[in-house]
């Protein structure tokens, strides 16, 4: 069954996409860029390192991976049929 969110109308998440985003704590410098670009609030800072709070509302935009100049974000697309879906394409 698909999940929806009041924060993002017209969007739903289906299935379990697994851990498709990870953070290499050795590479993370605590710049907070991933936090700044994430509309879903998937990240927070803990002991000067980014950590994943939850991927439940991740829209798989890969912005976190793109802005991470330290290459600490490991991003892979979720398996087909799981994750983010929108009625607008």
Buried (B, 14 or more C-beta within 10 A) or exposed (E): EEEEEEEBEEBBBEBEBEEBBEBEEEEBEBBEBBBEBBEBEBBBEEEEBBEBBEBEBBBBBBBBBEBBEBEBBBBEEBEEEBBBBEEEE
